[in-house]
Amino acid sequence: MSHHPVQVGPQRYRESFGRYYEDFVVGDTYEHRPGRTISETDNTWFTLLTMNTHPLHFDAEYGKASEFGRCIVASPLTLAILVGMSVTDVSQKAIANLGWRDIRMTAPVFAGDTLYAESSVLEKRESKSRPTAGLVTVRTTGKNQHGIVVCDFERTILVAKRGHSIEDRVGY
């Protein structure tokens, strides 16, 4: 399990999240919870923050005239939320995010939709340059409240081995 308390003294426990490299098993799938409902405000703020000027994300009249009949959520926001949802299970003990590949937006996301995500471990290997870490590749799939896949992608991260995370070094 990705969340477990660690005893740090008599009758004292510290919350702990994430998996070490050794905890990943190829073929395992982690269902990330809770889900996340995206609001119109989330989408508008994201477009402003990222300077995304496409009116399909914030102009309701433009959205009505589109094939979707309304505004759609900016795809980088969908991706960012799905990555964020996966952190406690996949990358809480990451040293670095090494990259994404094969990002697919497979269905539109609208304000009011609730996203759910899961990640499957595709591969893992020891790091050649860092003996205290390993590389883990997962495929994360995001679905809306109707079970429709809206986005999927692969992500490779460099994950600390047990006893070698920042938390282990600083007593976090």
ZADO-1210 file (C-alpha; in nm, 4 decimals, padded with zeros to 6 digits):
<atoms>
<atom x="00.0000" y="00.0000" z="00.0000" code="MET" pos="1"/>
<atom x="00.1261" y="00.3458" z="-00.0814" code="SER" pos="2"/>
<atom x="00.0178" y="00.5095" z="00.2453" code="HIS" pos="3"/>
<atom x="00.1328" y="00.3775" z="00.5764" code="HIS" pos="4"/>
<atom x="00.2214" y="00.5346" z="00.9098" code="PRO" pos="5"/>
<atom x="00.5734" y="00.4941" z="01.0446" code="VAL" pos="6"/>
<atom x="00.6306" y="00.4732" z="01.4194" code="GLN" pos="7"/>
<atom x="00.8756" y="00.7467" z="01.5170" code="VAL" pos="8"/>
<atom x="00.8466" y="00.7141" z="01.8951" code="GLY" pos="9"/>
<atom x="00.6335" y="00.5707" z="02.1725" code="PRO" pos="10"/>
<atom x="00.2682" y="00.6177" z="02.0694" code="GLN" pos="11"/>
<atom x="00.3813" y="00.8535" z="01.7890" code="ARG" pos="12"/>
<atom x="00.3336" y="00.7904" z="01.4158" code="TYR" pos="13"/>
<atom x="00.4237" y="00.9899" z="01.1068" code="ARG" pos="14"/>
<atom x="00.2254" y="00.9710" z="00.7860" code="GLU" pos="15"/>
<atom x="00.4250" y="00.8158" z="00.5013" code="SER" pos="16"/>
<atom x="00.3418" y="00.7990" z="00.1321" code="PHE" pos="17"/>
<atom x="00.4845" y="00.6420" z="-00.1765" code="GLY" pos="18"/>
<atom x="00.6660" y="00.3342" z="-00.2946" code="ARG" pos="19"/>
<atom x="01.0350" y="00.2635" z="-00.3014" code="TYR" pos="20"/>
<atom x="01.1849" y="00.1045" z="-00.6122" code="TYR" pos="21"/>
<atom x="01.1682" y="-00.2388" z="-00.4475" code="GLU" pos="22"/>
<atom x="00.7907" y="-00.2049" z="-00.3946" code="ASP" pos="23"/>
<atom x="00.7062" y="-00.1895" z="-00.7651" code="PHE" pos="24"/>
<atom x="00.6025" y="-00.5144" z="-00.9348" code="VAL" pos="25"/>
<atom x="00.5694" y="-00.5318" z="-01.3133" code="VAL" pos="26"/>
<atom x="00.2060" y="-00.6049" z="-01.3944" code="GLY" pos="27"/>
<atom x="00.0620" y="-00.4453" z="-01.0794" code="ASP" pos="28"/>
<atom x="-00.2058" y="-00.1782" z="-01.1249" code="THR" pos="29"/>
<atom x="-00.2728" y="00.0969" z="-00.8714" code="TYR" pos="30"/>
<atom x="-00.6160" y="00.2613" z="-00.8651" code="GLU" pos="31"/>
<atom x="-00.5660" y="00.6239" z="-00.7598" code="HIS" pos="32"/>
<atom x="-00.8220" y="00.7791" z="-00.5265" code="ARG" pos="33"/>
<atom x="-00.9882" y="01.0147" z="-00.4685" code="PRO" pos="34"/>
<atom x="-01.1222" y="01.1190" z="-00.8069" code="GLY" pos="35"/>
<atom x="-01.1188" y="01.4843" z="-00.9107" code="ARG" pos="36"/>
<atom x="-01.4127" y="01.6838" z="-01.0454" code="THR" pos="37"/>
<atom x="-01.2961" y="01.9595" z="-01.2795" code="ILE" pos="38"/>
<atom x="-01.4770" y="02.2920" z="-01.2527" code="SER" pos="39"/>
<atom x="-01.5133" y="02.5676" z="-01.5086" code="GLU" pos="40"/>
<atom x="-01.2990" y="02.7825" z="-01.2781" code="THR" pos="41"/>
<atom x="-01.0198" y="02.5220" z="-01.2773" code="ASP" pos="42"/>
<atom x="-01.0181" y="02.5275" z="-01.6564" code="ASN" pos="43"/>
<atom x="-01.0327" y="02.9081" z="-01.6868" code="THR" pos="44"/>
<atom x="-00.7546" y="02.9600" z="-01.4327" code="TRP" pos="45"/>
<atom x="-00.5385" y="02.6995" z="-01.6029" code="PHE" pos="46"/>
<atom x="-00.5794" y="02.8644" z="-01.9442" code="THR" pos="47"/>
<atom x="-00.4859" y="03.2019" z="-01.7936" code="LEU" pos="48"/>
<atom x="-00.1900" y="03.0598" z="-01.5995" code="LEU" pos="49"/>
<atom x="-00.0500" y="02.8864" z="-01.9076" code="THR" pos="50"/>
<atom x="-00.1402" y="03.1619" z="-02.1559" code="MET" pos="51"/>
<atom x="-00.3526" y="02.9211" z="-02.3601" code="ASN" pos="52"/>
<atom x="-00.5569" y="03.1550" z="-02.5778" code="THR" pos="53"/>
<atom x="-00.7711" y="02.8989" z="-02.7612" code="HIS" pos="54"/>
<atom x="-01.1305" y="03.0181" z="-02.7133" code="PRO" pos="55"/>
<atom x="-01.2642" y="02.6606" z="-02.7036" code="LEU" pos="56"/>
<atom x="-01.1482" y="02.6530" z="-02.3399" code="HIS" pos="57"/>
<atom x="-01.3109" y="02.9727" z="-02.2086" code="PHE" pos="58"/>
<atom x="-01.5522" y="03.1315" z="-02.4596" code="ASP" pos="59"/>
<atom x="-01.8953" y="02.9706" z="-02.4128" code="ALA" pos="60"/>
<atom x="-02.0338" y="03.1072" z="-02.7418" code="GLU" pos="61"/>
<atom x="-01.7351" y="02.9739" z="-02.9335" code="TYR" pos="62"/>
<atom x="-01.7788" y="02.6406" z="-02.7570" code="GLY" pos="63"/>
<atom x="-02.1474" y="02.6256" z="-02.8556" code="LYS" pos="64"/>
<atom x="-02.0476" y="02.6599" z="-03.2216" code="ALA" pos="65"/>
<atom x="-01.7906" y="02.3780" z="-03.1962" code="SER" pos="66"/>
<atom x="-01.8488" y="02.0084" z="-03.2639" code="GLU" pos="67"/>
<atom x="-01.8620" y="01.9602" z="-02.8851" code="PHE" pos="68"/>
<atom x="-02.1433" y="02.2118" z="-02.8336" code="GLY" pos="69"/>
<atom x="-01.9649" y="02.3619" z="-02.5335" code="ARG" pos="70"/>
<atom x="-01.6213" y="02.4459" z="-02.4003" code="CYS" pos="71"/>
<atom x="-01.3757" y="02.1635" z="-02.3343" code="ILE" pos="72"/>
<atom x="-01.1113" y="02.1365" z="-02.0647" code="VAL" pos="73"/>
<atom x="-00.7585" y="02.2190" z="-02.1823" code="ALA" pos="74"/>
<atom x="-00.5800" y="01.8891" z="-02.2433" code="SER" pos="75"/>
<atom x="-00.2645" y="01.9870" z="-02.0477" code="PRO" pos="76"/>
<atom x="-00.4892" y="02.0378" z="-01.7417" code="LEU" pos="77"/>
<atom x="-00.6307" y="01.6874" z="-01.7841" code="THR" pos="78"/>
<atom x="-00.2763" y="01.5502" z="-01.8084" code="LEU" pos="79"/>
<atom x="-00.1582" y="01.7491" z="-01.5054" code="ALA" pos="80"/>
<atom x="-00.4467" y="01.6273" z="-01.2893" code="ILE" pos="81"/>
<atom x="-00.3921" y="01.2644" z="-01.3874" code="LEU" pos="82"/>
<atom x="-00.0202" y="01.2903" z="-01.3119" code="VAL" pos="83"/>
<atom x="-00.0994" y="01.4537" z="-00.9790" code="GLY" pos="84"/>
<atom x="-00.3481" y="01.1803" z="-00.8914" code="MET" pos="85"/>
<atom x="-00.0761" y="00.9194" z="-00.9474" code="SER" pos="86"/>
<atom x="00.1905" y="01.0784" z="-00.7271" code="VAL" pos="87"/>
<atom x="00.1149" y="00.9069" z="-00.3949" code="THR" pos="88"/>
<atom x="00.1173" y="00.5641" z="-00.5619" code="ASP" pos="89"/>
<atom x="00.3869" y="00.6112" z="-00.8254" code="VAL" pos="90"/>
<atom x="00.6242" y="00.9018" z="-00.7745" code="SER" pos="91"/>
<atom x="00.6097" y="01.0206" z="-00.4135" code="GLN" pos="92"/>
<atom x="00.9650" y="00.8868" z="-00.3624" code="LYS" pos="93"/>
<atom x="01.0873" y="00.9890" z="-00.7077" code="ALA" pos="94"/>
<atom x="01.4219" y="01.1572" z="-00.7471" code="ILE" pos="95"/>
<atom x="01.3311" y="01.2786" z="-01.0955" code="ALA" pos="96"/>
<atom x="01.0594" y="01.2543" z="-01.3544" code="ASN" pos="97"/>
<atom x="01.2450" y="01.1403" z="-01.6664" code="LEU" pos="98"/>
<atom x="00.9700" y="01.1960" z="-01.9183" code="GLY" pos="99"/>
<atom x="00.6396" y="01.1106" z="-02.0763" code="TRP" pos="100"/>
<atom x="00.5697" y="00.9347" z="-02.4028" code="ARG" pos="101"/>
<atom x="00.2705" y="00.8300" z="-02.6070" code="ASP" pos="102"/>
<atom x="00.0347" y="01.0843" z="-02.4493" code="ILE" pos="103"/>
<atom x="-00.3091" y="01.0325" z="-02.6022" code="ARG" pos="104"/>
<atom x="-00.6206" y="01.2417" z="-02.5525" code="MET" pos="105"/>
<atom x="-00.8904" y="00.9907" z="-02.6442" code="THR" pos="106"/>
<atom x="-01.2135" y="01.1742" z="-02.5504" code="ALA" pos="107"/>
<atom x="-01.3060" y="01.5309" z="-02.4586" code="PRO" pos="108"/>
<atom x="-01.3246" y="01.6415" z="-02.0956" code="VAL" pos="109"/>
<atom x="-01.5855" y="01.8960" z="-01.9890" code="PHE" pos="110"/>
<atom x="-01.6270" y="02.1125" z="-01.6789" code="ALA" pos="111"/>
<atom x="-01.8216" y="01.9018" z="-01.4306" code="GLY" pos="112"/>
<atom x="-01.6545" y="01.5742" z="-01.5339" code="ASP" pos="113"/>
<atom x="-01.4888" y="01.3687" z="-01.2606" code="THR" pos="114"/>
<atom x="-01.1603" y="01.2023" z="-01.3470" code="LEU" pos="115"/>
<atom x="-01.0349" y="00.8734" z="-01.2046" code="TYR" pos="116"/>
<atom x="-00.6918" y="00.7321" z="-01.2781" code="ALA" pos="117"/>
<atom x="-00.4966" y="00.4109" z="-01.2509" code="GLU" pos="118"/>
<atom x="-00.1373" y="00.3236" z="-01.3279" code="SER" pos="119"/>
<atom x="00.0059" y="-00.0103" z="-01.4368" code="SER" pos="120"/>
<atom x="00.3726" y="-00.0928" z="-01.3904" code="VAL" pos="121"/>
<atom x="00.5164" y="-00.1729" z="-01.7353" code="LEU" pos="122"/>
<atom x="00.8836" y="-00.2174" z="-01.6543" code="GLU" pos="123"/>
<atom x="01.1524" y="-00.1494" z="-01.3976" code="LYS" pos="124"/>
<atom x="01.5275" y="-00.1717" z="-01.3986" code="ARG" pos="125"/>
<atom x="01.8216" y="-00.0772" z="-01.1830" code="GLU" pos="126"/>
<atom x="01.9814" y="00.2575" z="-01.2596" code="SER" pos="127"/>
<atom x="02.3219" y="00.2205" z="-01.4244" code="LYS" pos="128"/>
<atom x="02.4466" y="00.5542" z="-01.2906" code="SER" pos="129"/>
<atom x="02.2805" y="00.5547" z="-00.9462" code="ARG" pos="130"/>
<atom x="02.3065" y="00.2352" z="-00.7417" code="PRO" pos="131"/>
<atom x="02.0634" y="00.3781" z="-00.4849" code="THR" pos="132"/>
<atom x="01.7774" y="00.4109" z="-00.7352" code="ALA" pos="133"/>
<atom x="01.5920" y="00.2425" z="-01.0186" code="GLY" pos="134"/>
<atom x="01.3838" y="00.3372" z="-01.3194" code="LEU" pos="135"/>
<atom x="01.0124" y="00.2577" z="-01.3209" code="VAL" pos="136"/>
<atom x="00.7821" y="00.2982" z="-01.6219" code="THR" pos="137"/>
<atom x="00.4064" y="00.3092" z="-01.5778" code="VAL" pos="138"/>
<atom x="00.1081" y="00.3585" z="-01.8072" code="ARG" pos="139"/>
<atom x="-00.1493" y="00.5860" z="-01.6480" code="THR" pos="140"/>
<atom x="-00.5058" y="00.5790" z="-01.7751" code="THR" pos="141"/>
<atom x="-00.7628" y="00.8452" z="-01.6921" code="GLY" pos="142"/>
<atom x="-01.1354" y="00.7820" z="-01.7176" code="LYS" pos="143"/>
<atom x="-01.4338" y="01.0073" z="-01.6643" code="ASN" pos="144"/>
<atom x="-01.7319" y="00.9326" z="-01.4415" code="GLN" pos="145"/>
<atom x="-01.8861" y="00.7228" z="-01.7219" code="HIS" pos="146"/>
<atom x="-01.5794" y="00.4975" z="-01.7456" code="GLY" pos="147"/>
<atom x="-01.4731" y="00.6462" z="-02.0798" code="ILE" pos="148"/>
<atom x="-01.0955" y="00.6691" z="-02.1239" code="VAL" pos="149"/>
<atom x="-01.0104" y="01.0361" z="-02.1788" code="VAL" pos="150"/>
<atom x="-00.6304" y="01.0220" z="-02.1645" code="CYS" pos="151"/>
<atom x="-00.3461" y="00.7766" z="-02.1267" code="ASP" pos="152"/>
<atom x="00.0305" y="00.8058" z="-02.1237" code="PHE" pos="153"/>
<atom x="00.3527" y="00.6369" z="-02.0219" code="GLU" pos="154"/>
<atom x="00.5824" y="00.7943" z="-01.7664" code="ARG" pos="155"/>
<atom x="00.9319" y="00.6955" z="-01.6545" code="THR" pos="156"/>
<atom x="01.0614" y="00.8024" z="-01.3169" code="ILE" pos="157"/>
<atom x="01.3820" y="00.7551" z="-01.1215" code="LEU" pos="158"/>
<atom x="01.2755" y="00.6141" z="-00.7832" code="VAL" pos="159"/>
<atom x="01.4819" y="00.5863" z="-00.4666" code="ALA" pos="160"/>
<atom x="01.5579" y="00.2468" z="-00.3220" code="LYS" pos="161"/>
<atom x="01.4597" y="00.1772" z="00.0377" code="ARG" pos="162"/>
<atom x="01.6791" y="00.3746" z="00.2766" code="GLY" pos="163"/>
<atom x="01.7905" y="00.6223" z="00.0093" code="HIS" pos="164"/>
<atom x="01.5033" y="00.8702" z="-00.0304" code="SER" pos="165"/>
<atom x="01.5164" y="01.2290" z="00.0900" code="ILE" pos="166"/>
<atom x="01.2659" y="01.1282" z="00.3592" code="GLU" pos="167"/>
<atom x="01.5079" y="00.8595" z="00.4820" code="ASP" pos="168"/>
<atom x="01.7974" y="01.1077" z="00.4933" code="ARG" pos="169"/>
<atom x="01.6235" y="01.3958" z="00.6711" code="VAL" pos="170"/>
<atom x="01.3700" y="01.2094" z="00.8851" code="GLY" pos="171"/>
<atom x="01.0826" y="01.3667" z="00.6939" code="TYR" pos="172"/>
</atoms>
